Amino acid sequence: MRRARLEALFARFPSLRVTVMGDLFLDRWYEIDRALATPSIETGLTVHHVVRKRSAAGAAGTVLNNLSEMGVGELRVLSMVGDDGDGWEMLRRLQERHVQTDAVIRSADIVTPSYIKPLFPEEGNRFDIENLSPTPAALEDELMARAEAELDRADALILMDQVALPGTGVLTDRVRSFVCGLAAAHPDKLVVADSRTSIDRYQSVVIKCNNFEAANLTGRAESEGDFDPDAVFSSLEALSRRTGRDVIVTCNKYGIAVEEDGRRHLLRAARHPGPIDICGAGDACTAGLVSALAAGGSIAEAAFVGNLSSGVTVRQIGRTGTASRQAMLSLFDEQFGG
């Protein structure tokens, strides 16, 4: 891709309308000073003292954070949070990113999911808060009712499926089936799904998965260091036949595999001379490639932008990074502008 084409796509980002539908998790970091540790008077166990704390909207929120950093014009989120303090903080963090939250359902029937991360300064054992009971049918009904309106108004709808426990979270089997039905009825609409455990259950939408998931879903075995581009594309083609839409396969350091007009493209990833931190890189990739698609880019151009956005974030050590358009242009100039 030439720089002028990349700039032309970026110039359209401020006019885009993107809705993210999926699971929101509040990321919490507690910075602990080991030197202040004292024994508990009551139990004798070590008491760790938190000296700083911070939070951010995670899971689907990480995609929204990146879309905001990229300057996408109108951002909306369709999700649900508990009627609790974490839910209030979640909405505040999203609103700070200029995300419209009026489609988020607040309910006392669920808790706001959270990832709690103690830092010593190295990260210790994480504490997770999740909904372990099935999503109430009334909340599913409300999510489906709001999904149709969001699809109608958006240039792109991103489905972020974070939870592993069946029947919980936003994109339950019932909600997923409904949204895929909407996508099938509106083939002109851009709907892209990314799922931690259930990508094989999405139909009539563009799906994004990694090469190991693609191999597993098509009956292949693939291990670290056993990268075969032809096998990856065979899996991609099989998945595309199932879904009826484009398939995007991320391949870690090897880049992103897509097909366009019958041609195979493996868009190479950025190279990194120093240490990297992959936390949030997949979500940054999703934000970049969907924005490029919504801006009129081809699937191959979108994959290239996805590589740039994830390439920027992995260099941000110790945090869930985000990628601005200027940072992506700088990375382009560094590695692709010759």
C-alpha positions in Angstrom: 0.0 0.0 0.0 1.2 3.5 -0.8 1.3 6.1 1.9 -1.1 8.3 0.0 -3.7 5.5 -0.1 -3.2 4.9 3.7 -3.7 8.6 4.4 -6.9 8.7 2.2 -8.4 5.8 4.2 -7.4 7.5 7.5 -9.0 10.7 6.4 -12.4 9.0 6.3 -12.2 7.7 9.8 -13.7 10.8 11.4 -16.9 10.4 9.3 -17.4 6.7 10.3 -20.1 5.4 12.6 -19.1 2.2 14.4 -21.0 0.3 17.0 -19.4 -2.4 19.1 -21.7 -5.1 20.5 -20.3 -7.4 23.1 -18.9 -8.1 26.6 -17.4 -5.2 28.6 -14.9 -6.0 31.3 -13.6 -3.4 33.7 -9.8 -3.7 33.8 -8.4 -2.7 37.2 -4.8 -2.4 38.1 -3.6 -2.1 41.7 0.0 -1.1 42.1 1.5 -2.6 45.3 4.6 -1.5 47.2 6.1 -4.6 48.7 8.1 -2.6 51.1 4.9 -1.5 52.9 3.7 -5.1 53.5 2.6 -5.8 57.1 1.1 -8.8 58.9 -2.6 -8.7 59.6 -3.3 -8.4 63.3 -6.4 -10.6 62.9 -5.0 -13.4 60.7 -1.2 -13.0 60.6 -1.4 -13.1 56.8 0.5 -10.5 54.8 -1.3 -7.3 54.0 -0.3 -5.7 50.8 -0.7 -1.9 50.5 -2.1 -0.4 47.2 -0.3 2.9 46.4 -1.9 3.6 43.0 -4.9 2.3 41.1 -6.2 2.7 37.6 -8.9 1.3 35.4 -10.0 1.1 31.8 -12.8 -0.4 29.8 -11.6 -3.8 28.6 -12.7 -6.6 26.3 -15.1 -4.9 23.9 -13.9 -1.7 25.6 -10.4 -2.3 24.4 -11.7 -2.2 20.8 -13.6 1.0 21.6 -10.5 2.6 23.1 -8.6 1.9 19.9 -11.4 3.2 17.7 -11.4 6.4 19.8 -7.6 6.7 19.6 -7.9 6.3 15.8 -10.3 9.2 15.6 -13.4 7.3 14.4 -16.2 9.8 14.4 -19.2 8.3 16.1 -18.7 5.4 18.5 -21.5 3.5 20.2 -21.6 0.4 22.4 -24.4 -2.1 22.9 -23.7 -4.2 26.0 -24.9 -4.7 29.6 -23.4 -3.9 33.0 -24.5 -4.4 36.5 -26.3 -1.8 38.5 -23.2 -1.4 40.6 -20.1 0.8 41.2 -18.1 -1.0 38.5 -20.9 -0.5 36.0 -20.8 3.3 36.8 -17.0 3.4 36.4 -17.2 1.4 33.2 -19.6 3.9 31.6 -17.5 6.8 32.8 -14.3 5.3 31.2 -16.2 4.8 27.9 -17.6 8.3 28.0 -14.2 9.7 28.6 -13.3 8.1 25.2 -16.4 9.9 23.6 -18.3 6.6 23.3 -22.1 6.9 23.3 -23.4 4.6 26.1 -27.2 5.1 25.9 -27.6 1.5 24.4 -25.9 -0.1 27.4 -28.3 -1.9 29.6 -27.9 -1.5 33.4 -29.4 -4.4 35.4 -29.4 -5.5 39.0 -29.7 -9.1 37.7 -26.0 -9.2 36.6 -22.7 -8.0 37.9 -20.3 -5.9 35.9 -17.5 -8.2 34.8 -14.0 -7.2 35.9 -10.4 -8.3 35.6 -8.5 -7.3 38.8 -4.7 -7.2 38.3 -2.3 -6.7 41.2 1.1 -5.3 40.2 4.1 -6.0 42.6 5.4 -4.4 40.1 5.2 -7.6 38.1 1.7 -8.8 37.6 0.4 -11.2 40.2 -2.4 -13.7 40.2 -5.5 -12.1 38.6 -8.9 -11.9 40.2 -11.9 -12.2 37.8 -15.5 -11.3 38.4 -17.9 -12.8 35.8 -21.5 -13.7 35.5 -21.6 -17.4 36.2 -25.4 -17.8 35.7 -27.2 -17.7 32.3 -28.1 -14.3 30.9 -31.8 -13.6 31.8 -34.1 -13.9 28.9 -35.4 -10.4 29.4 -31.9 -9.0 28.9 -31.5 -11.1 25.8 -34.8 -9.7 24.5 -33.6 -6.1 25.1 -30.2 -6.8 23.5 -31.9 -8.1 20.4 -34.3 -5.2 20.2 -31.5 -2.7 20.4 -29.2 -4.6 17.9 -31.5 -4.0 15.0 -31.4 -0.2 15.6 -27.6 -0.2 15.9 -27.1 -2.2 12.7 -29.4 0.2 10.9 -27.4 3.3 11.9 -23.9 2.1 11.8 -21.3 1.8 9.0 -19.9 -1.2 10.8 -21.0 -3.4 13.6 -18.3 -5.3 15.6 -19.3 -8.3 17.6 -16.9 -8.9 20.5 -17.6 -12.3 22.2 -15.4 -12.5 25.3 -16.9 -15.0 27.7 -16.3 -18.7 27.6 -19.1 -20.0 29.8 -22.0 -21.0 27.5 -25.2 -19.0 27.9 -23.6 -16.1 29.8 -22.5 -12.7 28.5 -24.0 -10.6 25.8 -23.7 -12.9 22.7 -25.5 -15.9 24.0 -26.6 -18.6 21.4 -30.0 -16.9 21.1 -28.6 -13.4 20.7 -25.8 -14.5 18.3 -28.3 -16.3 16.1 -30.5 -13.3 16.0 -27.7 -10.9 15.0 -26.4 -13.3 12.4 -29.9 -13.4 11.0 -29.9 -9.6 10.8 -26.6 -9.7 9.0 -28.0 -12.3 6.5 -31.0 -10.1 5.8 -28.8 -7.0 5.3 -25.8 -8.3 3.3 -24.8 -4.7 2.4 -24.0 -4.1 6.1 -20.4 -4.7 7.4 -20.6 -7.0 10.5 -17.4 -8.4 11.8 -17.2 -11.0 14.6 -14.3 -11.9 16.9 -14.9 -14.5 19.6 -12.7 -16.1 22.3 -14.3 -19.6 22.1 -17.3 -19.5 19.7 -16.2 -18.2 16.3 -17.5 -21.3 14.6 -21.0 -20.4 15.6 -21.1 -17.2 13.5 -22.7 -17.2 10.0 -23.3 -14.5 7.4 -20.7 -12.2 9.0 -17.0 -11.5 8.5 -15.1 -13.6 11.0 -11.6 -13.0 12.5 -9.7 -15.8 14.1 -6.1 -16.8 14.5 -4.3 -19.6 12.5 -4.5 -22.1 15.4 -8.3 -21.5 15.7 -8.7 -21.8 11.9 -6.7 -25.1 12.0 -8.8 -26.5 14.8 -12.1 -25.5 13.2 -11.2 -27.3 10.0 -9.8 -30.5 11.4 -6.1 -29.6 11.2 -3.4 -29.6 13.9 -1.1 -26.7 14.0 1.5 -25.9 16.6 3.9 -23.1 17.4 6.7 -23.0 14.8 4.7 -25.2 12.4 3.5 -22.5 10.1 2.3 -23.5 6.6 0.7 -20.7 4.6 -0.9 -23.1 2.1 -2.6 -24.9 5.0 -3.7 -21.6 6.5 -5.4 -20.6 3.3 -7.0 -24.0 2.9 -8.6 -23.5 6.4 -9.5 -19.9 5.5 -11.3 -21.0 2.3 -13.2 -23.8 4.2 -14.4 -21.3 6.8 -15.4 -18.8 4.2 -17.6 -21.5 2.5 -19.3 -22.1 5.8 -19.9 -18.4 6.7 -20.6 -17.1 3.2 -18.4 -14.1 4.0 -14.8 -13.0 4.1 -12.5 -14.6 6.7 -9.5 -12.9 8.3 -6.9 -15.1 9.8 -4.2 -13.5 12.0 -0.9 -15.4 12.1 1.1 -13.6 14.8 4.6 -12.7 13.6 3.8 -13.9 10.1 1.0 -11.3 9.5 -2.6 -11.7 8.4 -4.0 -14.0 5.8 -7.0 -12.9 3.6 -8.4 -13.7 0.1 -9.5 -11.1 -2.4 -10.9 -11.8 -5.8 -9.6 -15.3 -5.7 -6.0 -14.2 -4.8 -4.3 -15.1 -1.6 -2.6 -12.4 0.5 -0.4 -12.8 3.5 0.2 -9.3 4.7 3.4 -9.3 6.7 3.5 -8.1 10.3 5.7 -5.3 11.5 9.1 -6.2 12.9 10.2 -5.2 16.3 13.8 -4.8 17.4 13.0 -4.8 21.2 10.6 -6.5 23.6 6.9 -6.5 22.9 3.7 -6.9 24.9 0.9 -8.5 23.1 -1.8 -7.5 25.5 -4.7 -6.0 23.5 -2.9 -6.4 20.2 -5.8 -8.5 18.7 -8.4 -5.9 19.7 -6.2 -3.1 18.2 -6.0 -5.2 15.0 -9.8 -5.6 14.9 -10.3 -1.8 15.4 -7.9 -1.0 12.6 -9.0 -3.4 10.0 -12.8 -2.8 10.6 -12.2 1.0 10.3 -10.3 0.5 7.1 -13.1 -1.7 5.6 -15.8 0.8 6.7 -13.7 3.6 5.0 -13.8 1.8 1.7 -10.6 -0.3 1.9 -10.3 -3.7 0.3 -10.0 -6.8 2.6 -6.2 -6.8 1.8 -5.8 -3.1 2.6 -7.8 -3.6 5.8 -5.5 -6.5 6.8 -2.5 -4.2 6.2 -4.0 -1.5 8.5 -4.7 -4.2 11.1 -1.1 -5.2 11.1 -0.1 -1.5 11.6 -2.5 -1.0 14.5 -1.4 -4.2 16.4 2.3 -3.3 15.5 1.9 0.0 17.3 0.3 -1.5 20.4 2.8 -4.3 21.0 5.5 -1.8 21.6 3.6 -0.3 24.6 5.0 -2.4 27.4 3.1 -3.1 30.6 -0.3 -1.8 29.5 -3.1 -2.5 27.1 -1.9 -0.2 24.2 -3.8 1.8 21.7 -2.9 3.0 18.2 -3.4 6.4 16.8 -3.4 7.2 13.1 -0.2 9.2 13.5 1.5 6.3 15.2 0.5 4.0 12.5 1.8 6.4 9.8 5.1 6.5 11.7 5.3 2.7 11.7 4.5 2.7 8.0 7.3 5.1 7.3 9.7 3.0 9.4 9.0 -0.3 7.8 6.8 0.0 4.7 7.5 3.3 3.1 10.6 2.5 1.1 
